[in-house]
Amino acid sequence: MNTNANPVLVNFAPARVAKPVSQKLALQVSAYGMARGYCRQHGINDRDGKRQALAEIQARFDKYAVSALQIAQRQLVFFPRLGDIRIADGEIMLAEPKHEHLRIFSSHEDTKGADLKQRHANYGKIVSDCLDGMYSAVEQAPDDLIHVTCSGYLAPSPVERMVAHREWFDTTVTHSYHMGCYGAFPAIKMAHGFLASSRTGATPPKQVVDIVHTELLSNHHNIEDFGIENIITMTLFADGFIKYSMCSSEYAQERGLAGLRILAFNEHLLPDSADDMTWVPAAHQFQMTLSVMVPVVIKRHVYKFVVNLMHRAGMDFEDDRERVMFAIHPGGPKIVEHIQDELGLLDHQVAISKSVFWENGNMSSATIPHIMKAIVEESSIRAGTRVVCLGFGPGLTVTGLVLEKI
């Protein structure tokens, strides 16, 4: 199989909008916020009652939250900065955010927060500023630009506004929305299609397609839901922003770009799993359901899926398993470990997937590109190494790529 002409993923460039918050502090403040919501709902106003509520919520966090032993820190744009937090006599006092677009709650008594319209307006401001930073030094417009997110929808989108402002009249913007944690995979497939179609004459010749992820999950925190699922999601997900490009193999070679060559795609909707993971708009935020069956369903199907995926790239799983690196989306603290055990993988084959989760949490669709970036930059992973990428999301969908490091 001659793969040298296949398109390549290059120039992975993450962006930081807010300084990461330590998971220990995030858990403490989140439990306090949820206890405030509990007291508001149940009419608890006395000091002892509030302390008892906090103790009960903290106990639930101790049992169900993603701990500081599993995640070191997370980027949370909609979260108090350390200088805005004061802890005295068991009470946590939070200062108002300095910028209007960072204020979800109108007062200390408000536990519902802004409605979905206002949260999306805030999303637009934050993402527009982020895009300005990402593209500040970019002079040559990409042929296409794909915007990936599951956390904010506006028309025109911040990406469209940026492209129009820069007068990139020949750049087409495409939106790839609401696919959650596996969102990078269909976007990469789209980019591949755009380049391929230009080779047939269906469109003008193209060399570069940019993909931009803007995930702002902290915009959807809910402190009035005391259920286990909400505690898990509030302490698992983080904000993530990253851009990268798909280009022709010739374009990458001419510029000496390191990257990952596309070899194969695969995607399956798993049977009897549609309600195990959902992500739906509500009045004030998007709400997730996350069944305890998700790891079980993934484990049940992942071996056969990976065997078929690698076969599409001309590989045999049993013969090639130990020579392959794996980029596994860490949907939760145990997902990577479950897949490692099921596939019989060595620790070094999944080490980068685990380290990206430890350093960032789950950034939804932006997570896999962060793992890809780390693989490209890891000097111990040599050119020619094959990489199997796996992602999971609502549907329940399992999707994958086979890549080759160049």
PyMOL commands that set and color helices and strands:
alter all, ss='L'
color gray80, all
select helices_A, chain A and resi 23-42+47-64+82-84+100-102+116-134+158-165+180-182+184-199+217-220+228-236+249-255+294-312+317-323+335-343+347-360+364-377
alter helices_A, ss='H'
color red, helices_A
select strands_A, chain A and resi 8-15+21-22+73-74+85-88+91-94+144-149+172-177+208-215+240-247+259-269+277-281+286-290+325-328+386-393+397-405
alter strands_A, ss='S'
color yellow, strands_A
deselect
rebuild
show_as cartoon
